[in-house]
Amino acid sequence: MPIRTLIVDDEALARERIRDLLGEEPDIVLAGECATGSEARTALRELTPDLIFLDVQMPELDGFGLLEGIELDHQPVIVFVTAYDQYALRAFEVHAVDYLMKPFDRERFKKALERARREIAQTKNRDLSDQLRHLIRDLGSEKVYTERLVVKSGGRIRFLKAEEIDWIEAAGNYVRLRVGPETHLLRETMAKIEAKLDPIKFLRIHRSTIVNIERVKEIVPRLYGEHVVTLRDGTQLTMSRGYRDKLAELQTRTA
């Protein structure tokens, strides 16, 4: 029985990797590829795939937003693909057919595909997927903040603990993670990285700046309602007027 498969990932190399591995499987029919969640939503309606390899982090509409918009009268089996979303991985282990942690090898991919085949055989005639409904429910009711990030540098992949980050600044379509003397670029928006980090430990003080509260040494007011936030290593950052309502909260935590 042919399995119509859709690949959804914003990275071209990631899509190519999955496409090449699927090409080795005679029962797989590649229905299409999408680079964004918005494209995938349209493809789901038009292509009705049996299986989706779904990246978690994508521009415009991420994997979770896509799941919430899926019509459940034809529920595809989902294999999640992720680089660093620990809070998602915990949910996937319970509810998803499988997940692939980038970078993955051929053996791990085949294991995920075999699990997907078994799930498709069991659910082909079902009208609704209880599995996905539980996933959506749990993701909406419980927020687990990420404890690690994956950054790529010089051809290497580094697993970075969130608590190691001193502060974060916006850098175009990326964010720059400041870790002691080191700097790491991560393809992410400030809004999304802020949502992933525990607000008990991290605070946004400017539209382009987030600080690890444990690194804050002192806060000094200056003209026009702004404040200077000095870190323990001497770094000075600006808390803008738009974020000064968080001053009392920040002062309490650093007291």
Helices and strands as residue ranges (DSSP letters): E 3-8, H 12-22, E 28-34, H 37-47, E 51-55, H 63-68, G 72-74, E 77-82, H 86-95, E 98-101, H 106-123, H 130-141, E 148-153, E 156-161, G 162-164, E 167-171, E 174-179, E 182-186, H 190-196, E 202-206, E 209-212, G 213-215, E 216-221, G 223-225, E 227-231, E 236-239, G 241-246, H 247-254
